[in-house]
Amino acid sequence: MAITLRILDNPSDLHAVEELQRVVWSGGETAVVPAHLLIAAVHNGGVLIGAYPNQESSKDTTLIGFVFGFPGFYDTPDGPRLLHVSHMLGVRPSARDQGVGFMLKRAQWQLVRKQGIDRIIWTFDPLQSRNAYLNISKLGAVCDTYYQDYYGELNDELNAGMTTDRFRVDWWVNTRRVERRLSRQVRTKLDFAHYSASGAQVVNRARYERDGLVIPSRNDSLDLQTGVANILLVEIPARFPKLRAQAPDIAAAWRDHTRKMFTDLFAAGYLITDFVYLAGNHPRSFYVLSDGESTL
């Protein structure tokens, strides 16, 4: 999609961002970051980038997407160190699946590097495969942190009725891993067949029943002491929003199941390094986890 990106810092633009939040996260006014807070953030080190239809090919000036973040700190043995907290990425529904989110994140990467910051963090729902593909596979973020019910109860359309469990991902902006993924040169992507041929172990194969609905594995426990490969695959539903709408009980079972899986694997030293999709009548999605001793 041909788009124009702009740094946003004036009140009229930030009110447009506030309104777009209501479209993206409909039904939850408490989840909206108000314009006055956005103004305070961007005037004090925050980064807010907006996406618009390319004005050379369209007269439409409607905001179609934005990414917003602000500076923060994390502890190191040498004391606090600066990072960037990427708090929100939103794309208008009519503009999704056209690369807008990727372009916004790439622009964010460029601006944060200019600030002299080498780490960006953000959270997302582990069961949302669309976000996992962008964050892990396309952008090159990694993850070894699981937060249970991170935001507490949220009532917007995307979160109502579910615990707000989240991954926290780390985007090390100056690494070759990230630079290769954001390069304009075509990169050969690893798929399910590559990992399967390498001996990667699927630890929780899903089952299909109840009118084609995908059911989590009955195995919620892992023996991480014997016979576990350096590379593991953890399955999640490929279409979780649809599953959640059709069968909330199964969606809740997936939450409980994957919470246990990821918590145990992270504690054992595994790190999420990729995300792959297997097409077919029953599409499947997998996180790729690598032994922390041998990855990257």
Order of alpha helices (4+ residues) and beta strands (2+ residues): beta-alpha-alpha-beta-beta-beta-alpha-beta-alpha-beta-beta-alpha-alpha-beta-beta-beta-beta-alpha-alpha-beta-beta
